[in-house]
Amino acid sequence: MNVLQELGGWESEEMVSRYAHLSKPQLMQHVELVSNFLVLDDVILSHQKEKAVGD
């Protein structure tokens, strides 16, 4: 919601709800982006832990 608010230039979440309408394909695109970010974050954290154990 915050991303939409920033992109749309709205001052409140209420305005986002009133004016921002995303289609299912658009929502899925955002879900995919967030999912990819979380997977990458997990990979980075795992690598850091492995490196710390090996030191």
LINBEL-V438478 format. One record per backbone hydrogen bond with DSSP energy under -1.0 kcal/mol. CO is the residue of the C=O (numbers start at 1). NH is the residue of the N-H. Records with the same first field share a line. If there is no record, write none. Layout:
BEGIN
CO: NH, NH
END
This chain:
BEGIN
1: 5
2: 6
3: 7
4: 8
5: 9, 10
12: 16
13: 17
14: 18
15: 19
16: 20
23: 27
24: 28
25: 29
26: 30
27: 31
28: 32
29: 33
30: 34
31: 35
32: 36
33: 37
34: 38
35: 39
36: 40
37: 41
38: 42
39: 43
40: 44
41: 45
42: 46
43: 47
44: 48
45: 49
46: 50
47: 51
48: 52
49: 53
50: 54
END
